[in-house]
Amino acid sequence: MMINKITEIRDNIHIGKLYKYNEYYNHVNELNINEITKRPYRFDIINNLLTYLNKEDSYYLEIGVRNPNDNFNKIIAKNKFSVDPGIEFENNSVDFKVTSDEFFSGLKNNEFLNSEIKFDVIFIDGLHLANQVKKDIENSLNYLNPNGFIVLHDCNPPSEYHAREDFYNDLTPAKKSWNGTTWKAFIEFRKKDEFSSICVDTDWGVGIITKAIDFGNPNVIDNEFYEYKIFNEFRKESLNLVQYEDFINKLGL
Ligand SMILES: C[S@@+](CC[C@H](N)C(=O)[O-])C[C@H]1O[C@@H](n2cnc3c(N)ncnc32)[C@H](O)[C@@H]1O
């Protein structure tokens, strides 16, 4: 009995040391801490865009809200609408308690709001899987003002563990931090030259898509199979990743 206990303790120490001295684990830990300490936040960027538009009667839509105090309640637009099926937050006080697909379908059929509505900023932060984000972008474009902005959270995963597909697979060095595969949808969309796009290097990567401002060149990096290693090597070009100060200069604020 005693020998079994000692063996178990010895095994646990061995496993602990494997983590403690693993260079990948420690490197990702550093990347995680680095990203968490970046400022400003996503709501600062969204508010910068609303300030740039300078409209008294601005319209804002947020897809994926969770706790509204984290972002939604901090947005300065006059008219704000929110969509979330309530998967992650029990007190789901949003306007439309449905998935983004259900919301856009209802919007099209005049079941929600008015199918003629145009938003100035649409923040996509719902299900962080590339296929869903791609749909969210395409649907959002139908309801965006010609000079409006689509904003996407989590475009810049600092490691492949942050970019895992399954949120619940959290026995990785990224722990509970999760960006999913939003980056794939964003870099794919960035191939289109009829839109302009940029990613601000803060708060896990705040991607922006618009026709209003020329943010620079589209993505020309060849990454046919969306390999994380290629993305990491050409991260700056793939995302058009810029520092916050450069973004503010481009807005002329
Ligand atoms: C990362 S949280 C949103 C965080 C919030 N936007 C913020 O900035 O603090 C993601 C939210 O998306 C919601 N969600 C999950 N699947 C969704 C879907 N298909 N459509 C819309 N929202 C979804 C979840 O319920 C969750 O509350």
The ligand as a Tripos MOL2 file, in Angstrom:
@<TRIPOS>MOLECULE
LIG
   27    29     1     0     0
SMALL
NO_CHARGES

@<TRIPOS>ATOM
      1 C1        -16.1080   35.1170  -26.6570 C.3       1 LIG1
      2 S1        -17.7740   35.2380  -26.1270 S.3       1 LIG1
      3 C2        -18.2130   36.8780  -26.5620 C.3       1 LIG1
      4 C3        -17.4810   37.9180  -25.8040 C.3       1 LIG1
      5 C4        -17.9030   39.3690  -25.9720 C.3       1 LIG1
      6 N1        -18.1700   39.7360  -27.3400 N.3       1 LIG1
      7 C5        -16.8430   40.2780  -25.4140 C.2       1 LIG1
      8 O1        -16.2230   41.0170  -26.1730 O.co2     1 LIG1
      9 O2        -16.6360   40.2550  -24.1940 O.co2     1 LIG1
     10 C6        -18.5720   34.2640  -27.3340 C.3       1 LIG1
     11 C7        -20.0870   34.2440  -27.2170 C.3       1 LIG1
     12 O3        -20.5900   33.7320  -28.4440 O.3       1 LIG1
     13 C8        -21.7510   32.9940  -28.1880 C.3       1 LIG1
     14 N2        -22.0050   32.0850  -29.3040 N.ar      1 LIG1
     15 C9        -21.6240   30.8030  -29.4440 C.ar      1 LIG1
     16 N3        -22.0810   30.3090  -30.6030 N.ar      1 LIG1
     17 C10       -22.7440   31.3310  -31.2200 C.ar      1 LIG1
     18 C11       -23.4410   31.4510  -32.4490 C.ar      1 LIG1
     19 N4        -23.5320   30.4220  -33.3040 N.pl3     1 LIG1
     20 N5        -24.0020   32.6390  -32.7600 N.ar      1 LIG1
     21 C12       -23.9010   33.6940  -31.9180 C.ar      1 LIG1
     22 N6        -23.2410   33.6320  -30.7360 N.ar      1 LIG1
     23 C13       -22.6730   32.4700  -30.3900 C.ar      1 LIG1
     24 C14       -21.4920   32.3060  -26.8530 C.3       1 LIG1
     25 O4        -22.7190   32.0130  -26.2030 O.3       1 LIG1
     26 C15       -20.6460   33.3520  -26.1300 C.3       1 LIG1
     27 O5        -21.4270   34.1060  -25.2450 O.3       1 LIG1
@<TRIPOS>BOND
     1     1     2 1
     2     2     3 1
     3     2    10 1
     4     3     4 1
     5     4     5 1
     6     5     6 1
     7     5     7 1
     8     7     8 2
     9     7     9 1
    10    10    11 1
    11    11    12 1
    12    11    26 1
    13    12    13 1
    14    13    14 1
    15    13    24 1
    16    14    15 ar
    17    14    23 ar
    18    15    16 ar
    19    16    17 ar
    20    17    18 ar
    21    17    23 ar
    22    18    19 1
    23    18    20 ar
    24    20    21 ar
    25    21    22 ar
    26    22    23 ar
    27    24    25 1
    28    24    26 1
    29    26    27 1
@<TRIPOS>SUBSTRUCTURE
     1 LIG1         1 GROUP 0 **** ****
